[in-house]
């Protein structure tokens, strides 16, 4: 069976810009997005440079209370998803939900929460880690789920991370 995929919209945030057009212009101009790390204190690390997204405001898409519950990668995925839907000019009233979908790619989304809760575990013990932590900040599924809610779509949504936690069948049938 041949499967067809049509990319109708693109949303992009990176170290060279917010939005597809800003990224494209930065790449054409040869601008680098690499600079000093500002999102955490890197003074104890041998490497103190990275490609960080700069100037992003999560409050353009969600309220402050919800923003605090989400890792930064979810903010980025949500913004990219909303931008992709706007770019596609999708009219969800005209879309057959099982024929629509969204795919989110993340290198290791949720690392901030992993570090935060690892520190709590080491400093205060396992009794200080709530069971809701895993449900609230689950790395693989949260970003695409938030996007689907923002887009008010009910299609197929998947998130891919660079490292799998379950054996891979080698097939992309689950896309």
N, C-alpha and C positions, 0 to 999 in steps of 0.2 A: 504494500500500500504506500503510495506517495503522499506525503503530508506537506501541505503548503502553509507557509507563514508569511503574513504581510505585516511589515512594520509601518504603522500609520502615524506614529508620533514618537518623538525622542525628548527625553529630559536628561539633563547632564549637570552635575556639579563636580568640580575638580579644583585642584590647586591653582589653575590658571583662570578660573572664572566660574560664575554662577549663571547657568543657562547655556543652552546649546550655542547661541550666537556669540556670546562673550567668550566661550571656549574656542570656537572656531577662529575668531578674530585674534585671540592671544596666540594661537598656534601659527596662524599666518604671519604674525609679527615676530615670531620666534621667541616669545616671552617664556621664561621658565617660572614655574610655580614653586620652586624649591627655595626655602629660606629657613631662618632660625625657628625652632620649635617654640610655639607659644601656648599650646593647649595644656601643657603640664611642665613642671620644673624638670628640665633635662640636664641640669648642671652636673649631676653625678654620672651621666652616661657618656660614653666615648663619642657617640654620634649625637650631634645637637641640631641637625638640620632634617627637614622633612618636607613633603608636599602636603600642606594643610589647606582646607577650604577656608577662605578668609571672607569676612563681611557677611556671613549668613545669619539671618534672623529667623529662628523657628517660630516666632510669634506671628509671622505672616500667614501661617497655616493652622496653628493650633493655639489654644489658650495656655497661660503660664502653668496652670495646674497639670494639664496633660503633658506639656513639654518636659516638666520635671520627672515624669514617670518613664520617659523614653530616653534611650541612649542616643547619642549624636548621630549614629549611622541611620537610625530610624527617621530622624528629622530630615536627613539628606535623601533617603529613599522616598519619603513622603513628598518632598519638594520636587524631586525628579519625576515621580509618578504623576503628580498634578500637572507639571509642565508638559509631560508627554501627552496627557489627555487633552490639554489645551492646544498643543501643537497638532494633534490629530483632528481636532474639531469634532470629537465624537459626540453624537446625539444618542445618549443611552436609551432613549425611548424607541430608537430604531434598531437597537442591537439585540441579537439573540444571545443571551448570556453564556450558554455553553460554547458558543463560537468565538467568544472574546476572552482575552486573558492578559496577564501581566507577568513579566519575569524580572526578578530583582537579582542582581549579582552583588555579592559582598565578599571581600577578602577574609575578614574575621570580624564581622559585626558583633557589637556587644562587649568588646574588650574592656571598656571602661567599667561595666558592671562586674565582669569577671574579676578584675583587679580589686574593685571596691569590696566585693563580697569575700574574696580570698583573704584580704586584710582583716575583715571582721572575723572570719573563721580562725585565723591565726591568733589574733589579739584577744578575742572574747569567747571563742569556742563555738561548736556547732549549734548549740541551743539558741544562739543569737541570730541565726539565719532563718528567716521566715519561709515557709513552704510556698508562699505566694511569689517569692522572688523568681523562681524558675518559670512560673506561669506568666508573670508580668513582663519579664524581660527575656523571653526565650529567643535565642538568636536567629534560628533559621526561619521562623514563621511570622514574626511580628512585623517586619518591614512590609511584606507584601499584603498582609492583612490590613494594616493601617492605610495602605494605598487604596485597597478595595473600598474601604469605608469612605475615604476622602472622595473617591471617584463615584461612589454610590453604584458601583457595578457589582454584578453577582457572577462574573465569569470565573475562569480558571486562573488561579494565582499560585505561583511557585517562587521560592527563594532558593538561590544556589549560593553556597559558601565554598571557599577554596578547599577546605578540609572537611571530608565527610565523617559523620559520627556513626554511620551504619555501613555495612558492606555495599559496594556499588555493583549492580548486576552487569555494568558495562553498557547498559541500554539507556537510551534517552526516552523510552516509552512513557516514563512518569512525568515528562515535561508537560 
